[in-house]
Amino acid sequence: MPRTAPIWLFDLDNTLHDASRAVFGRLNQSMTDYIVTHLGLPHDEADALRMHYWRRYGATLLGLERHHGIRAAHFLAHTHTLPGLEGTLSMPHVDRVALQRLPGRKILLTNAPADYARRVLTALDLASCFESVVSIEGMRVFGHLRPKPDARMLRIVLARLRLPAQRCILVEDTLANLRSAASLGMGTVWMRHYLRDNPHGPETGAGHGRPTWLCVRIRRLRALHHWRPRRPR
């Protein structure tokens, strides 16, 4: 493979599959139940706290770890069990084939835990597509959890994997994550196919115009075969 071939960094949920339909509702309920059990809050207060930390920190876990001493491994293990998950997952066949045939190295970069990510990849028959998986467990900066969109974490991941930023392209459904990647000189692809079913995402309704730091918007992964990476304007 040419040394100039792109290095693709793919998000998982709502980028490779329809997580809004199959996963997010169950995850939200699981996180709220965890807060009820371990912080002793009524359900309504627990649900409000989950949303508050998600809006403030970008991940409920960060608020629970910072303000309540919740251990990340314990939280992730209890909230991402999701029995029967595999049977609920779906991905367009054409996108699966397009990803499998896409030239260049491919790495999964997800704020989800490793066990969950591997379950999803295996169920979608995508495990062999990715040379490595960078999950939330590998997103600490100086001992503190710093998932996407933290640019410091992205810089550390690139250094750890010896990836030159100028050859990397992040494919994501979340604009904040893409903006951080662009600040490091990475290419940026905004996957918008599943946004219509994601009621809690800040990108809902943000389809008009294109930020100057965004390279391209797509709705299907097969579009990557027809797009030649260029730096943002």
Disulfide bonds with the S-S distance in Angstrom:
none
